[in-house]
Amino acid sequence: MKVTKVNRDFTVGLYKNIKINHIANIHLRSNEQITFISKKNREYDFVKKNWGYYVTPSINGRFKIFKFRCCLVECQLKKKKFIFVVYKEKTKQLKKYLKNEKLKILFWI
């Protein structure tokens, strides 16, 4: 694994009003894993494989333990699709974000 620090800010969103702070690039070799841990000790794994990336814990296993949900979302204006991982108790905030950004949940995974 190689970590390169980055200091770059940019804006995203339908109205370009969401600021993102890009702080690092992580270069993984095959079968290396990064685990992101939230303040509530929820874990989210990201694994580099020789065929691509394994980007989430099992949706019907550890995903449920850490109280995540996953959905496929579409930008209604640009017809782009995204995969969202959502804290179960943050559905209200998600709905507000979807409305503000003109996004639509196609289905929950």
Steps between C-alpha positions, in 0.01 A plus 500: 500500500615850421330812637551832326380809686292739292370844587227580252156652551226491241126544479242253380126465486226630280558857621876459564440579868652187658868535586718188492847495655713240318766407759673185372545246223546139606668258261424135583650180366283194438349356819576806711214645703415838647237515775329830565376537860237753603469677835254228603753227403309394192733336250497530121749290303657568164719225346713508184478176304685399183164521316388837643366605841294339773341815637274408788455252783238232428168679462309229688769451768734764643310773314196427719712475816638850438151632410568598140263492204598514136310645205539579133431869434454688174552868425177580319653788302825340385394132498808405704474217753664467841517244779429649841579340835269649762486486878158351578419774750594778252223433247342841569826678412534284189149594382582869541824456304321309223237772468755784498716328237209371289603139554275196507546162666454237230506216751641387832752219481 
